[in-house]
Amino acid sequence: MFSKNRDRLLEGDIAAKFLSAVLAQPKVKRLLSTDHFSVDGTLIEAWASMKSVKPKDGSGEPPAEGGRAKRGSGLPWPQTLERHTCLDHRSGCPALSQGQRQGGQAVLYGTWLDGNRHGLLVDACLTLADGHAEPVAALHMVEPRADRPQAITLGADKAYDAEDFVNELRSMKVTPHVAQNTSGRSSAIDGRTTRHSGYAVSQRIRKRIEEAFGWIKVVAGQHKTRFRGRDRIGWAFTFTAAAYNLVRLPKLMAETG
């Protein structure tokens, strides 16, 4: 058992190092953005039926039907975005906790961070699809890049328009270029942000990440993972991010000389 767990951790470490090695190449580094980023996520169907999800209390009953807690649905957010706690169910599938139910399948949530300059993926994070882990993943990935004197920006869609998330970004000196969600509520993004021309630019460029989603889910087969266990699914998720960059780099290098 120890050997298997060690191998899984090693696989995940190798995938992260592989992505870092691709981005560290001198010809690649000049294509990366250091000031402006975008974040978004996509659902990944796990190789596990929701029948394998069992309550922690040992009752043996599967969780009730229904989707995940959606942002803006009126359900409470975590008390803090710095720590994400597990929910009330777990899967019999090794190392796979429960996520959203979709067609009877357990679903995880993959989040990418890309540089706005050329849309290359610079980080990846796999979490539970419970409606709260996605902003935590975004903060986790952007925080190391915010450790610099000059402020950076982070573009995101209106699903990330929540006061807690926006305040956490500002506390890290990250300008939140988040799309405003004004559907029956007030937005956490105000004129301090929207009045700048860079906000509109970020809103336009952040949509490039959808191209990565399409390639990774259709071409790389990540719509439904073929692995079991969050460690191995996370390895595949990060590895395909590196592969996406490698596919795009020859054309980008040719265009930029």
C-alpha positions in Angstrom: 0.0 0.0 0.0 2.8 2.4 0.9 4.5 1.7 -2.4 1.3 2.4 -4.4 0.7 5.7 -2.6 4.3 6.7 -3.1 4.1 5.9 -6.9 0.9 8.0 -7.2 2.5 11.0 -5.5 5.6 10.5 -7.7 3.4 10.5 -10.8 1.7 13.8 -9.8 5.1 15.4 -9.0 6.5 14.3 -12.4 3.5 15.8 -14.2 3.9 19.1 -12.4 7.7 19.2 -13.1 7.1 18.3 -16.7 4.7 21.3 -17.1 7.2 23.6 -15.3 10.1 22.3 -17.5 8.1 23.1 -20.6 7.4 26.7 -19.4 11.0 27.2 -18.3 12.5 26.8 -21.7 14.0 30.2 -22.8 12.0 30.4 -26.1 8.8 29.6 -24.1 9.4 32.0 -21.2 9.4 35.0 -23.6 5.9 34.0 -24.7 4.5 33.9 -21.1 2.7 36.7 -19.3 4.0 37.8 -15.9 1.3 40.4 -15.1 -2.0 39.2 -16.5 -3.7 35.8 -16.1 -7.1 34.2 -16.5 -8.7 31.3 -14.6 -11.5 29.0 -15.4 -12.6 25.4 -14.8 -14.4 22.5 -16.4 -16.2 19.4 -15.1 -14.4 16.0 -15.6 -16.4 12.9 -15.3 -14.7 10.4 -13.0 -14.3 6.7 -13.6 -16.7 5.9 -10.8 -20.4 5.6 -10.5 -22.2 7.4 -7.7 -23.3 4.0 -6.5 -19.7 3.7 -5.1 -20.2 6.9 -3.0 -21.0 6.0 0.6 -21.8 8.1 3.6 -19.0 8.4 6.2 -21.5 7.4 8.9 -21.5 3.8 7.5 -25.2 3.8 6.7 -24.5 2.5 3.2 -27.0 4.8 1.5 -25.8 6.8 -1.5 -26.1 10.6 -1.4 -29.3 12.2 -2.4 -29.9 13.2 -6.0 -29.1 16.7 -7.0 -26.2 18.8 -8.3 -23.4 20.5 -6.5 -23.8 23.7 -4.5 -23.6 26.4 -7.2 -22.2 29.8 -6.5 -25.0 32.3 -6.4 -27.6 29.7 -5.5 -28.1 31.1 -2.0 -26.1 28.3 -0.3 -23.4 29.5 2.1 -19.8 29.7 1.1 -17.0 28.4 3.3 -16.2 30.7 6.3 -12.7 31.1 4.7 -11.3 30.5 1.3 -8.0 29.6 2.7 -9.1 26.1 3.6 -11.4 23.7 1.9 -13.0 20.9 4.0 -14.3 17.6 2.8 -18.0 16.9 2.5 -20.1 14.2 4.0 -19.5 11.4 1.6 -16.6 9.4 0.2 -16.2 7.0 -2.6 -15.2 3.4 -2.5 -13.0 4.2 -5.4 -9.4 4.6 -4.1 -8.6 8.2 -3.1 -11.7 9.6 -4.9 -14.0 11.7 -2.8 -17.5 12.6 -4.0 -18.2 15.4 -6.4 -21.2 16.4 -8.4 -23.6 13.8 -9.7 -24.2 13.9 -13.5 -25.9 11.0 -15.2 -25.2 8.8 -12.3 -21.4 9.5 -12.4 -19.1 11.2 -9.9 -17.7 14.4 -11.3 -14.5 16.3 -10.4 -13.6 19.9 -11.3 -10.4 20.9 -13.1 -9.2 24.4 -13.0 -6.5 26.0 -15.2 -4.5 29.2 -15.0 -3.3 30.7 -18.3 -1.2 33.7 -19.3 -3.2 36.3 -21.2 -0.4 37.1 -23.6 -0.6 33.9 -25.7 -3.1 31.7 -23.7 -0.5 29.1 -22.6 -1.5 27.1 -19.5 0.8 27.8 -16.6 -0.8 25.8 -13.8 -3.5 23.2 -13.2 -5.5 22.0 -10.2 -8.0 19.2 -9.7 -10.6 19.6 -7.0 -14.0 18.3 -5.9 -17.0 19.7 -7.9 -18.8 21.0 -4.9 -19.1 24.7 -5.8 -16.5 25.9 -3.3 -13.2 24.3 -4.3 -12.9 26.2 -7.6 -12.2 29.7 -6.1 -9.8 28.1 -3.6 -7.9 26.4 -6.5 -7.8 29.8 -8.3 -6.3 31.5 -5.2 -3.9 28.7 -4.7 -2.5 29.0 -8.2 -2.3 32.8 -8.4 -0.8 33.4 -5.0 2.8 32.5 -5.8 2.6 34.8 -8.9 1.4 37.7 -6.7 4.6 37.9 -4.7 6.0 40.8 -6.5 6.0 44.7 -6.2 3.8 45.2 -9.3 0.2 44.3 -9.1 -1.1 41.6 -11.4 -4.6 40.9 -12.8 -6.8 37.8 -12.8 -9.6 37.5 -15.3 -12.5 35.2 -14.6 -16.2 34.7 -15.6 -19.1 35.9 -13.5 -19.3 32.6 -11.6 -16.3 33.9 -9.6 -18.1 37.2 -8.7 -18.3 36.6 -5.0 -17.3 39.1 -2.3 -15.1 36.6 -0.4 -13.1 35.7 -3.5 -12.7 39.3 -4.7 -11.5 40.4 -1.3 -9.0 37.6 -1.1 -7.6 38.6 -4.4 -7.3 42.3 -3.4 -5.6 41.3 -0.2 -2.9 39.6 -2.3 -2.6 42.7 -4.5 -4.2 41.0 -7.4 -6.6 43.1 -9.4 -9.9 41.1 -9.8 -10.9 41.3 -13.5 -14.0 39.2 -12.8 -17.1 39.5 -15.0 -19.9 41.2 -13.1 -22.9 39.1 -12.1 -25.9 41.3 -11.5 -28.7 38.8 -11.9 -30.9 39.7 -8.9 -27.9 40.8 -6.8 -25.1 43.4 -6.6 -21.7 42.6 -8.0 -18.6 42.5 -5.9 -16.8 44.3 -8.8 -17.3 48.0 -8.9 -16.1 51.1 -10.7 -12.7 50.8 -9.1 -12.1 48.0 -11.5 -14.4 48.4 -14.4 -13.4 52.0 -15.2 -10.0 50.9 -16.4 -9.5 49.9 -20.0 -7.5 46.9 -19.0 -10.7 45.4 -17.5 -12.4 45.2 -20.9 -9.3 43.7 -22.4 -9.1 41.0 -19.8 -12.8 40.1 -20.3 -12.1 39.6 -24.0 -8.9 37.7 -23.7 -10.0 35.4 -20.8 -12.3 33.5 -23.3 -9.2 32.0 -24.9 -9.1 29.4 -22.2 -12.2 27.8 -23.7 -10.0 26.7 -26.6 -7.9 24.7 -24.1 -11.0 23.1 -22.6 -12.1 22.0 -26.0 -8.7 20.4 -26.9 -8.1 18.7 -23.6 -11.6 17.3 -23.3 -12.1 16.2 -26.9 -8.6 15.5 -28.3 -6.9 14.5 -25.1 -9.9 12.5 -23.9 -10.3 14.3 -20.5 -14.1 14.5 -20.8 -14.2 11.3 -18.8 -11.0 10.2 -17.2 -9.7 6.7 -17.6 -8.0 6.7 -14.2 -9.2 5.9 -10.7 -8.2 8.0 -7.7 -7.7 11.7 -7.5 -3.9 11.5 -7.5 -3.8 9.8 -10.9 -6.6 11.8 -12.3 -4.8 15.0 -11.2 -1.6 13.6 -12.8 -3.4 13.2 -16.2 -5.0 16.6 -15.9 -1.7 18.4 -15.3 0.1 16.3 -18.0 -2.5 17.2 -20.6 -2.1 20.9 -19.8 1.6 20.5 -20.7 0.7 18.6 -23.8 -1.7 21.4 -24.9 1.2 23.8 -24.6 3.5 21.6 -26.6 0.9 21.4 -29.4 0.6 25.2 -29.6 4.2 26.2 -29.2 5.5 25.4 -32.7 2.9 27.8 -34.3 3.4 30.4 -31.6 7.2 30.4 -32.0 6.9 30.6 -35.8 4.5 33.6 -35.5 6.7 35.5 -33.0 10.0 34.7 -34.7 
